């Protein structure tokens, strides 16, 4: 149930981002990149895949490109974040900033390369949007983690058996 | 990392690897059930659309209305030019094309469905009659199928149609140089090529066999039919089959195979003529233009942000089909990408990857060209298109008006698409009718009872 509610929230985040892109400007941070950094840095591969699939469906509805293309794009971007986490200190805000910029740039360039004839991102995003995404990523990641620990289900402690001896 | 995490990581990497070629080559390729997922997304994003769906399903909302004519003059002129293009020097029955499709396998379009409805007897009479576009031979009226009832639509088998069970049709043709008509002519026996062949027709025999038809001072050779009492007694001579294409060691003067490339593309055919014997002369009344077509109303629920090279509209209404035209008056705004359960996503004409059949009419309204184009994305105040057919189209299209060609049963011809205002090589920019945000109420053509 909680997962469904959060998926619905994600849908409205992606929809609101679309609305703001047309009305406010193309520098609006990329919510997909932020979620992928969160999944890559803070979550296990199983959880990440669980989030990538609904996100790909939403992107196939809102953006050009079909579902398979979006699944591929999100998997590639998430693998970049996941591999980077294993090589560096994932808790450092500098790394999270760099990952935010990098993933937003990868998503924008890949969409421009594969979905547009002129090589421009169909959503009009450029380096400014990638930088803004990077700037907001560490703060949002902190908020997500805090939100999940307060609102989400209670974590179940599984002992090793050592403590009962 | 736990064993389960490692397994998920490996699966993800493998999936990314396997999907790479598909994502690079065909990013628009959708899965069979994908539209239902998008439908669920649309319902979740716009929950109030459920109420609209109920409204749309109600009988009052689905009553067809007549589209308001706005620019009857240019549409009528277009119809006149389409009829004039059918004059082949023989009596013809004009027929509007509803769609072109592939029946014979290989993915090639080898059949046309005509709008013309005939009774069982008339279908039997017309069966096998040649079908022309101008002086080009396009194909032959298909034999009525066993269950053919009265009022069924006629079907045309194009020249490249091959029936697996029957002997292929063969024609006798004569090739003549376009640049030097006094040069020796090439006599040919022609049949439909296999679907995997590079061109629709192949030459079985040519006499003289090694006649030079490829040198720059001789090429191109155009091939026309020749009368034959044995092979095709009903086919008049002089109908154009296409342009001769030679394959072989041409530099050394040796040709291995010859093919024929018709000058038309099945997607660009809007109106064709069924040739009648010279003793008969009957003209069927043309059906009324799109201005009096029955249409169904649609409501706009959501539109993607303006100013980008793509745009999507979420529409609700009854009876929508993928590929249907979205109209406002007699202007074509876009086409339906997918439709499920009363909801549809539509795109304006010209978004990247759309393949459309269009007709271009010059500013003086004296001639038309049939074009097959591919959308290259929305521009500053319209859309960019790339010309796919005809391959040698080089004239300046600027200033002309674009009308819709034939794109299936629910995408009628003769709808105003826009005006061409710039050209860059094989690409042109048009101020399209559907570029500005669509009104909250738009329409789509209503189907007929058996559609």
Interface residues (C-beta under 8 A of the other chain):
Chain A: X8 X11 X12 X15 X18 X19 X21 X22 X23 X44 X45 X46 X48 X49 X57 X58 X60 X61 X62 X63 X64 X65 X66 X67 X68 X69 X71 X72 X73 X75 X76 X78 X79 X82 X114 X115 X116 X117 X118 X120 X122 X123 X124
Chain B: X2 X4 X5 X8 X9 X11 X12 X13 X15 X16 X19 X20 X22 X23 X24 X27 X28 X29 X30 X31 X34 X37 X38 X41 X42 X44 X45 X304 X305 X306 X307 X308 X309 X310 X312 X345 X351 X352 X376 X377 X384
